[in-house]
Amino acid sequence: MGLSLIFMMLIGVFSYFNAQQLTSLYSEQRKIKQQQTVVEFNGLLKKTGIQLVNLVDSLSLLSSPNPDIREKISLHWLSLAITWGLESAVLMDEEGAEVTKWGSQPLEPTQSVVRKVITDAVPLQELRCHEECRLSLISPVLDGDGTIRFLQLTASLADTILDFQRITQSDIGIITPSASDAYGKDRLGKTSMLISALTSSEDRLPLIQNLAKLRGWRDTDIEGMDFEVFTHDYLGDQFEVQFFAIEEFAGNQAWVVVITETSELQRQIDEARMLYTVTGLSAGMITLFLIVLVLWRPIRSLQRQARALPLLPQGKYEEARERLKKMAPNRVFADEISLLQSTSIKVTHQLEEYHLLLTQNTKKLYDMAHFDRLTGLTNRVHMTEILEDKFTSEEDKDRIFALMLLDLDHFKRINDALGHNIGDQLLVIVAKRLLSKIRASDTIARLGGDEFCLILNGLKTETAAAAVARNLLKALEEPIHIDDRNLTITASIGITMSPADGASASSLLQNADLAMYQAKFHGRDNFHFFNFQLHKDADTRMALEVELRRAVQDKEFTLFYQPQIDFATGRILGCEALIRWKHPEKGLLSPYFFIDTLENNGLIVPVGKWVMEEACRQCLIWREDGLGRVDMSINLSPRQFADPDLLEHIQTVVNKTQLEPNQLEIEVTESLLATDFDYAVTLLEKLQEMKIHIAIDDFGTGYSSLSYLKQLPLDKLKVDRAFVMDIPNNNDDKQITAAIIAMAHSLSLKVVAEGVETEDQAAFLKSLKCEIGQGYLYGKPMSAEAFAQLLKTERSLA
Ligand SMILES: Nc1nc2c(ncn2[C@@H]2O[C@H](COP(=O)(O)O[C@H]3[C@@H](O)[C@H](n4cnc5c(=O)[nH]c(N)nc54)O[C@@H]3COP(=O)(O)O)[C@@H](O)[C@H]2O)c(=O)[nH]1
């Protein structure tokens, strides 16, 4: 549209300049014409003057019997008048007095001019106008008798003026100053000038008078005119009125007025100008129309594209395509616009694909950043954000929730023993089970490894939180079946209540961690609420951990040995190696004080290896000291059991110390079997293949399932001290102990009774055919030297 307007304006300007050009061309031509008029009129006037001079010169040539000039002129007057256009002639004597005259109403010679001719003896011309104009020549002539005479020849300018009118198609008049002041119709306005010989004077005289009146001309105005042109509108027509001065004659001035009617010319010019403008505009309009016709489709298409393309950044691809498709591409002549259109459509598809890809990748990135890849649960980062949002929320109710840290018990063992693949599958199943026990509004996150975090919104009381924790633990009770294995997993849960237990996300998490540690410490497979005392416990634990690491480095551990007695003979069969920590400041420390910490931080593996080496080495020493065979019972913690080097290490130690393999007994707890029974069976079978004895420690306190006992390659079963200690007073304990012993015997297992402190207990156990006893009754755990001494005493007595 804008372009069209500019185009129209250009056409307008072009037409205007064309018309202007025409006008100026016309003006130029008029000027030339006016100049020509001046030249032509002067030429005609001069020609008449020259004719008169030539006539005077040729008078002597006229044939006549009498040389007298008067005779010659009279004789030839008629032919002279006709041939030379003479109107009159006057012959004067040497004094200027008239001698003879010819022609009708001969013009009286002007005496002043005659005097000048007589004086100067040169011919002079005089313009004489009154209604008509005549040109007179007064010239000295030599008469036949040799006297000087003066001849005035007068010719009318009527023919000259008519010739001029005919040639120029303009009217002409001659203006001369008037001698008298008398007013007449030939007087030019208020001047003293006379208008003579005016052609078409009836029409043109009023026109000139009108012009003179309008302009208010005075004599001086006319006298000052050398060359002037006026455009004058008169009675509905337009005229060009040209004034120019003609050459000065003998003393009198004259001006020529040329009147040309220019109405027709002007009309033609106007018509031509109009034609130019109309033609220009029409041509422009047609061109514009044609351009618009040709460009209509491409312009519309471009407009559509211009309107469609901004939709792309808004992701409205389909809408953009619809708009682009509305202007169907030209299938016959696939021009650039069609190409642009189809390319634009292609681009929308590509952009949509990129957008989709970008959205998917952004979601993937978001998921990677916010969710755990293995379980699909919220990850630590996202969970922290959620937690922090709760603390920055303006809603108080958002800060009421319970936070639980749930850590699987002994998961590392499963991972180490069965591989990460099984460990991962187990985590996925655990995640699903946990997820099934919480509300949709709650959050469950996997923080890493086997650690989960649950945010239970709106939970106000510990009672309610405990109920959920129980539910979660219960959800894990059912054995997990993976690759033909039945895995049993338990978890320890630490619980903090917000806002009471922490004023920030990090403090709440820290406190939940302390509570979880407590749950582990209290035997695992349970939950524990945070209280502020735990901070102190944690500090103590931390300090203990640091000290233990140093103790391992400084080799501050030692082994004590507690005798195991054959009930049948009362003789020492062997001993159980029990670790002690020779603390530089606190003295000898019991494993109850540090064994769990070693287990938790993994130091139990190197320490356990040392125990194995030291205990076996001690056996070798005793044998070499001649104390005979001493069976050695060594505790193996669950963490050690998961050590892939375990079997190889035992074999190396046995080989190195030349121990009879059946001298060595490994004590394992029931909890070891609970985690991955199949793996435990495999490992125990391998130990049995090595002829190493296996005893179940602390029997009765754990799962105590007869069905799994049957499948285990066991040699002994150790009845836990807890059942023995109240014998014989506690009937229940007696019956349990009796049942355990009977069951063990039925499985062909020997029984070791732990914690035998009294003869009554020993008697009761013996009555049940319990094979071996261990307890303070026979000796507390003692140093190697003390045990050697005990052996010496007993064996020398024997
Ligand atoms: N993995 C390893 N565990 C070990 C190792 N050394 C010891 N332990 C375990 O530490 C727990 C505590 O052991 P300890 O303080 O040595 O206590 C033992 C005995 O002193 C105690 N006992 C034995 N007889 C009596 C008794 O008549 N009365 C009484 N009050 N206590 C008695 O029992 C502990 C031996 O128990 P058990 O191992 O179940 O036979 C303990 O669980 C050890 O297993 C080690 O090197 N590695």
Ligand as a Chemical Component Dictionary entry (heavy atoms), coordinates in Angstrom:
data_LIG
# 
_chem_comp.id                   LIG 
_chem_comp.type                 NON-POLYMER 
_chem_comp.pdbx_formal_charge   0 
_chem_comp.three_letter_code    LIG 
# 
loop_
_chem_comp_atom.comp_id 
_chem_comp_atom.atom_id 
_chem_comp_atom.alt_atom_id 
_chem_comp_atom.type_symbol 
_chem_comp_atom.charge 
_chem_comp_atom.model_Cartn_x 
_chem_comp_atom.model_Cartn_y 
_chem_comp_atom.model_Cartn_z 
_chem_comp_atom.pdbx_ordinal 
LIG N1  N1  N 0 33.664 -60.078 64.755 1  
LIG C1  C1  C 0 34.268 -60.198 65.876 2  
LIG N2  N2  N 0 33.559 -60.112 67.010 3  
LIG C2  C2  C 0 34.215 -60.264 68.155 4  
LIG C3  C3  C 0 35.579 -60.446 68.207 5  
LIG N3  N3  N 0 35.920 -60.546 69.498 6  
LIG C4  C4  C 0 34.805 -60.418 70.187 7  
LIG N4  N4  N 0 33.790 -60.247 69.391 8  
LIG C5  C5  C 0 32.412 -60.089 69.725 9  
LIG O1  O1  O 0 32.310 -59.058 70.598 10 
LIG C6  C6  C 0 31.234 -59.295 71.468 11 
LIG C7  C7  C 0 31.725 -59.065 72.860 12 
LIG O2  O2  O 0 32.783 -59.925 73.145 13 
LIG P1  P1  P 0 33.416 -59.992 74.549 14 
LIG O3  O3  O 0 33.349 -58.681 75.244 15 
LIG O4  O4  O 0 34.724 -60.570 74.352 16 
LIG O5  O5  O 0 32.477 -60.897 75.268 17 
LIG C8  C8  C 0 32.642 -62.293 75.136 18 
LIG C9  C9  C 0 32.833 -62.915 76.468 19 
LIG O6  O6  O 0 33.612 -62.150 77.310 20 
LIG C10 C10 C 0 31.440 -63.013 76.963 21 
LIG N5  N5  N 0 31.304 -64.110 77.935 22 
LIG C11 C11 C 0 31.755 -65.365 77.824 23 
LIG N6  N6  N 0 31.409 -66.084 78.934 24 
LIG C12 C12 C 0 30.693 -65.271 79.741 25 
LIG C13 C13 C 0 30.052 -65.417 80.915 26 
LIG O7  O7  O 0 30.029 -66.489 81.606 27 
LIG N7  N7  N 0 29.388 -64.328 81.465 28 
LIG C14 C14 C 0 29.385 -63.098 80.741 29 
LIG N8  N8  N 0 28.745 -62.140 81.333 30 
LIG N9  N9  N 0 30.004 -62.987 79.603 31 
LIG C15 C15 C 0 30.634 -64.002 79.064 32 
LIG O8  O8  O 0 30.685 -63.379 75.809 33 
LIG C16 C16 C 0 31.314 -62.868 74.643 34 
LIG C17 C17 C 0 31.547 -63.980 73.707 35 
LIG O9  O9  O 0 30.349 -64.099 73.064 36 
LIG P2  P2  P 0 30.230 -64.937 71.744 37 
LIG O10 O10 O 0 31.134 -64.334 70.750 38 
LIG O11 O11 O 0 28.807 -64.795 71.360 39 
LIG O12 O12 O 0 30.651 -66.289 72.094 40 
LIG C18 C18 C 0 30.784 -60.691 71.251 41 
LIG O13 O13 O 0 29.620 -60.743 70.599 42 
LIG C19 C19 C 0 31.851 -61.258 70.413 43 
LIG O14 O14 O 0 31.351 -62.219 69.509 44 
LIG C20 C20 C 0 36.300 -60.560 67.038 45 
LIG O15 O15 O 0 37.532 -60.748 66.984 46 
LIG N10 N10 N 0 35.620 -60.420 65.881 47 
# 
loop_
_chem_comp_bond.comp_id 
_chem_comp_bond.atom_id_1 
_chem_comp_bond.atom_id_2 
_chem_comp_bond.value_order 
_chem_comp_bond.pdbx_ordinal 
LIG N1  C1  SING 1  
LIG C1  N2  DOUB 2  
LIG C1  N10 SING 3  
LIG N2  C2  SING 4  
LIG C2  C3  DOUB 5  
LIG C2  N4  SING 6  
LIG C3  N3  SING 7  
LIG C3  C20 SING 8  
LIG N3  C4  DOUB 9  
LIG C4  N4  SING 10 
LIG N4  C5  SING 11 
LIG C5  O1  SING 12 
LIG C5  C19 SING 13 
LIG O1  C6  SING 14 
LIG C6  C7  SING 15 
LIG C6  C18 SING 16 
LIG C7  O2  SING 17 
LIG O2  P1  SING 18 
LIG P1  O3  DOUB 19 
LIG P1  O4  SING 20 
LIG P1  O5  SING 21 
LIG O5  C8  SING 22 
LIG C8  C9  SING 23 
LIG C8  C16 SING 24 
LIG C9  O6  SING 25 
LIG C9  C10 SING 26 
LIG C10 N5  SING 27 
LIG C10 O8  SING 28 
LIG N5  C11 SING 29 
LIG N5  C15 SING 30 
LIG C11 N6  DOUB 31 
LIG N6  C12 SING 32 
LIG C12 C13 SING 33 
LIG C12 C15 DOUB 34 
LIG C13 O7  DOUB 35 
LIG C13 N7  SING 36 
LIG N7  C14 SING 37 
LIG C14 N8  SING 38 
LIG C14 N9  DOUB 39 
LIG N9  C15 SING 40 
LIG O8  C16 SING 41 
LIG C16 C17 SING 42 
LIG C17 O9  SING 43 
LIG O9  P2  SING 44 
LIG P2  O10 DOUB 45 
LIG P2  O11 SING 46 
LIG P2  O12 SING 47 
LIG C18 O13 SING 48 
LIG C18 C19 SING 49 
LIG C19 O14 SING 50 
LIG C20 O15 DOUB 51 
LIG C20 N10 SING 52 
# 
